[in-house]
Amino acid sequence: MILKPLTLDQIVWYVKVLLYGPEGEGKTFWTADNCPKPAVWIDFERSSDTIKKASETIRPSWKDEIEVIPIGTGNTPDEVRDFCRNVEKTKFKTLVLDTLSTSQTFQLDHWMTTGRTKGDKGGMAEWKDYRWSTTLFSRILMDLQQANINIVIIGHEKIYWEGEGESRKKTEVGPAVTPALHDAVKQLVSGVIRLQNKTTTKLVAGKSVTETKATMLVRRKGLYVAKNRYGLMQQEVESPTWENLFGIGELTDAY
C-alpha cells in the first residue's frame, strides 16, 4: 500500500467520548436524540428499551435512524469485536456501546461459563478468565481508535467518599472504569462527559417555579473526575446538544 497524504480540509474529525452519570438521568435518550445518524447501539443491558418506547411515541423517526444489537447469552465477545472492527464500513455514522461496565461483565461471564480454563486449579481459572475478558475489551477499544466513525461509550457512575460514619462525605464523582480498562479508554476517547439533571427554583409572577435542565460537565482527554459538583471550578454546559459540544471540531481548552 502506498502512503497517501491528505490536506487538512480532507481530514474528517470524529467524536469519541465517554458519557457517564447517575442511573436514570437520561444518558441513553440524550445520545439517541443528539448523535449523528444512522446510529447502531450495542446494548449490553437493555438500555435500548428507552429508545424503543420513545420511537413509538415522541421520536418516530428513530425507527429508521437507529438499529440495536441486543447482546446476551447467545452472543460471544469475538462477535462483538468483529462487528466493531468492521463498523466503519457500514452505513452507520455513530456506534454506541451501552454500557462499559456491563460489557465487561458480559465478557467475563462468557469465558467463565464456556470452560476456557477448565482444568486449572487453585482459583487460577477465574483469574485467567477475568484477565482475558479485560484484554479482549481493551482490543475492541484499540480497534476503534482509528475507526472513521463517531463513538459514544456510556458508563456508570462511581462516587468517591472520604471519612467514616457521620463524618463520611462525598468528595468526587467519576465514571466507573476498572483500572485494567483505564488506559484503553483513555487512549480512545477525546473527552469525558458527565450528564446530570440540575433543578433550580425561581420566582415567576410572584410564584415559585421549579425547572429541571440537563447539564453536562465536559473534561478534556485524560481528565476523568468531575469535581465542580463539590465546589471546585469547571465548565458546565446547559441544555447540551451535539453541535454545541462538538461542533467546533475539537475539545478545546474552553471546555
C-alpha positions as CSV (number, residue, x, y, z in Angstrom):
1,M,0.0,0.0,0.0
2,I,1.3,3.4,-0.9
3,L,1.0,6.2,1.7
4,K,-1.3,8.9,0.6
5,P,-1.1,12.4,2.1
6,L,-4.3,14.4,2.8
7,T,-4.8,18.1,3.0
8,L,-6.2,19.3,6.3
9,D,-9.6,20.0,4.6
10,Q,-9.8,16.3,3.7
11,I,-9.4,15.1,7.3
12,V,-12.7,14.3,9.0
13,W,-12.9,14.7,12.8
14,Y,-14.9,12.1,14.6
15,V,-16.3,12.4,18.1
16,K,-15.1,9.7,20.6
17,V,-16.4,10.2,24.1
18,L,-17.2,8.5,27.4
19,L,-20.6,9.7,28.7
20,Y,-21.5,8.8,32.3
21,G,-23.8,10.0,35.0
22,P,-26.4,8.8,37.6
23,E,-28.7,6.0,36.8
24,G,-31.9,7.2,35.1
25,E,-30.5,10.6,34.3
26,G,-31.1,10.2,30.5
27,K,-27.8,9.2,29.1
28,T,-29.3,6.8,26.5
29,F,-32.0,9.2,25.5
30,W,-29.6,12.1,25.1
31,T,-27.3,10.1,23.0
32,A,-30.0,8.8,20.8
33,D,-31.5,12.3,20.4
34,N,-28.3,14.0,19.6
35,C,-25.7,11.7,17.9
36,P,-25.3,11.7,14.1
37,K,-27.5,9.1,12.4
38,P,-27.9,6.4,11.3
39,A,-26.6,5.0,14.6
40,V,-26.1,1.5,15.9
41,W,-26.5,0.5,19.5
42,I,-24.6,-2.4,21.0
43,D,-26.8,-2.9,24.0
44,F,-25.4,-5.0,26.9
45,E,-28.1,-4.2,29.5
46,R,-31.5,-3.5,27.7
47,S,-30.9,0.3,27.8
48,S,-32.4,0.4,24.3
49,D,-35.8,-0.2,25.8
50,T,-35.8,3.6,26.3
51,I,-35.2,4.1,22.6
52,K,-37.9,1.6,21.6
53,K,-40.5,3.3,23.8
54,A,-39.6,6.8,22.5
55,S,-39.7,5.6,18.9
56,E,-43.4,4.6,19.4
57,T,-44.4,8.0,20.8
58,I,-42.3,11.1,20.7
59,R,-39.4,10.1,18.4
60,P,-41.0,8.0,15.5
61,S,-38.0,8.9,13.2
62,W,-35.8,6.7,15.4
63,K,-37.3,3.6,13.9
64,D,-35.5,4.3,10.6
65,E,-32.4,6.1,12.2
66,I,-31.3,3.7,14.9
67,E,-30.6,0.0,14.9
68,V,-30.0,-2.1,18.0
69,I,-27.9,-5.1,18.6
70,P,-29.0,-6.7,21.9
71,I,-26.1,-8.6,23.5
72,G,-27.0,-11.7,25.6
73,T,-26.0,-15.3,26.4
74,G,-26.3,-16.3,22.7
75,N,-23.5,-13.9,21.7
76,T,-19.8,-14.1,22.1
77,P,-17.2,-11.4,22.8
78,D,-15.4,-12.3,19.5
79,E,-18.7,-11.5,17.6
80,V,-18.8,-8.1,19.3
81,R,-15.2,-7.4,18.3
82,D,-15.7,-8.5,14.7
83,F,-18.6,-6.1,14.4
84,C,-16.7,-3.2,15.9
85,R,-13.7,-3.9,13.7
86,N,-15.9,-3.5,10.6
87,V,-18.4,-0.9,11.6
88,E,-16.8,1.9,9.7
89,K,-17.6,0.0,6.5
90,T,-21.3,0.2,7.2
91,K,-23.9,2.9,6.8
92,F,-23.7,4.0,10.4
93,K,-22.3,7.3,11.5
94,T,-22.3,6.6,15.2
95,L,-21.5,3.5,17.3
96,V,-22.8,3.4,20.9
97,L,-21.5,0.9,23.5
98,D,-24.1,0.8,26.3
99,T,-22.7,0.3,29.0
100,L,-19.0,0.0,29.6
101,S,-19.5,-1.9,32.9
102,T,-22.0,-4.4,31.7
103,S,-20.0,-5.1,28.6
104,Q,-17.0,-6.3,30.6
105,T,-19.4,-8.4,32.8
106,F,-20.8,-10.0,29.7
107,Q,-17.3,-11.0,28.5
108,L,-16.3,-12.3,31.9
109,D,-19.5,-14.4,32.2
110,H,-18.9,-15.8,28.8
111,W,-15.4,-17.0,29.4
112,M,-16.2,-18.4,32.9
113,T,-19.2,-20.5,31.5
114,T,-17.5,-21.8,28.4
115,G,-14.8,-23.7,30.2
116,R,-12.0,-21.8,28.6
117,T,-9.7,-22.5,31.5
118,K,-11.3,-25.8,32.6
119,G,-8.8,-28.0,34.5
120,D,-7.0,-25.1,36.2
121,K,-6.7,-25.5,40.0
122,G,-6.2,-23.2,42.9
123,G,-8.6,-20.4,41.7
124,M,-6.5,-19.5,38.6
125,A,-9.4,-20.3,36.3
126,E,-11.3,-17.3,37.5
127,W,-8.3,-15.0,37.3
128,K,-7.4,-16.1,33.8
129,D,-11.0,-15.5,32.7
130,Y,-11.1,-12.0,34.2
131,R,-7.7,-11.2,32.6
132,W,-8.8,-12.4,29.2
133,S,-12.1,-10.6,29.3
134,T,-10.3,-7.4,30.1
135,T,-7.8,-7.9,27.4
136,L,-10.4,-8.6,24.8
137,F,-12.4,-5.4,25.6
138,S,-9.2,-3.4,25.5
139,R,-8.6,-4.8,22.0
140,I,-12.1,-3.6,20.9
141,L,-11.3,-0.1,22.2
142,M,-7.9,-0.1,20.4
143,D,-9.6,-1.3,17.2
144,L,-12.0,1.7,17.4
145,Q,-9.2,4.3,17.9
146,Q,-8.6,4.8,14.2
147,A,-12.2,3.9,13.1
148,N,-13.8,6.6,10.9
149,I,-17.0,6.7,12.9
150,N,-18.3,8.6,16.0
151,I,-18.1,6.6,19.2
152,V,-20.1,7.0,22.4
153,I,-19.3,4.8,25.3
154,I,-22.0,5.1,28.0
155,G,-20.8,4.3,31.5
156,H,-22.0,4.0,35.1
157,E,-21.0,6.5,37.7
158,K,-18.7,6.0,40.7
159,I,-18.9,8.1,43.8
160,Y,-15.7,8.7,45.8
161,W,-16.1,9.1,49.6
162,E,-13.9,10.4,52.4
163,G,-14.1,9.6,56.1
164,E,-16.3,7.2,58.0
165,G,-19.6,7.2,59.9
166,E,-21.5,10.5,60.3
167,S,-18.5,12.5,59.0
168,R,-18.4,10.5,55.8
169,K,-18.9,12.8,52.8
170,K,-18.8,12.7,49.0
171,T,-15.7,14.2,47.5
172,E,-15.6,13.3,43.8
173,V,-17.6,11.6,41.1
174,G,-16.3,9.9,38.0
175,P,-17.0,7.1,35.5
176,A,-16.8,3.5,36.7
177,V,-13.8,2.4,34.7
178,T,-11.8,-0.5,36.1
179,P,-8.0,0.0,36.4
180,A,-7.4,-2.7,33.8
181,L,-9.5,-0.7,31.2
182,H,-8.5,2.8,32.2
183,D,-5.6,3.1,29.7
184,A,-7.6,1.7,26.8
185,V,-10.5,4.0,27.4
186,K,-8.1,7.0,27.9
187,Q,-6.5,6.3,24.5
188,L,-9.8,6.0,22.7
189,V,-11.8,8.9,23.9
190,S,-11.2,12.6,23.2
191,G,-13.4,13.7,26.1
192,V,-15.2,12.6,29.2
193,I,-18.7,14.0,29.9
194,R,-21.0,13.8,32.9
195,L,-24.7,14.2,32.2
196,Q,-26.8,15.4,35.1
197,N,-30.2,17.0,35.7
198,K,-30.0,20.3,37.5
199,T,-33.1,21.6,39.3
200,T,-33.4,25.3,40.0
201,T,-36.2,27.3,41.6
202,K,-37.1,30.9,40.6
203,L,-39.9,33.4,41.1
204,V,-42.2,34.0,38.2
205,A,-45.1,36.5,38.7
206,G,-44.6,36.1,42.4
207,K,-44.8,32.3,42.4
208,S,-42.0,29.8,43.0
209,V,-41.4,27.7,39.8
210,T,-39.1,24.7,39.7
211,E,-37.3,24.0,36.5
212,T,-35.1,21.0,35.6
213,K,-32.5,21.2,32.9
214,A,-29.9,18.7,31.6
215,T,-26.4,19.9,32.0
216,M,-23.0,18.4,31.1
217,L,-19.6,18.7,32.7
218,V,-17.0,18.3,30.0
219,R,-13.4,17.3,30.6
220,R,-10.6,17.0,28.2
221,K,-8.9,13.7,27.4
222,G,-7.1,12.2,30.4
223,L,-9.1,14.2,33.0
224,Y,-11.6,11.8,34.4
225,V,-13.1,13.2,37.6
226,A,-15.8,15.8,37.5
227,K,-15.3,17.9,40.7
228,N,-17.3,21.1,40.4
229,R,-20.3,19.4,41.9
230,Y,-18.5,19.6,45.2
231,G,-17.3,23.2,45.0
232,L,-14.4,23.2,42.6
233,M,-14.4,25.2,39.3
234,Q,-15.2,23.5,36.0
235,Q,-17.1,24.5,32.8
236,E,-20.8,23.4,32.8
237,V,-22.9,23.3,29.6
238,E,-26.7,23.7,30.0
239,S,-29.2,22.1,27.7
240,P,-26.4,20.5,25.7
241,T,-26.6,19.4,22.1
242,W,-24.2,17.5,19.9
243,E,-23.5,20.7,18.0
244,N,-22.7,23.0,20.9
245,L,-20.5,20.3,22.5
246,F,-18.6,19.1,19.4
247,G,-19.4,21.5,16.5
248,I,-16.1,23.3,16.8
249,G,-14.3,20.2,15.6
250,E,-12.3,19.6,18.8
251,L,-12.5,19.8,22.5
252,T,-10.6,23.0,23.2
253,D,-9.3,24.5,26.5
254,A,-12.7,26.3,26.7
255,Y,-14.1,23.0,27.9
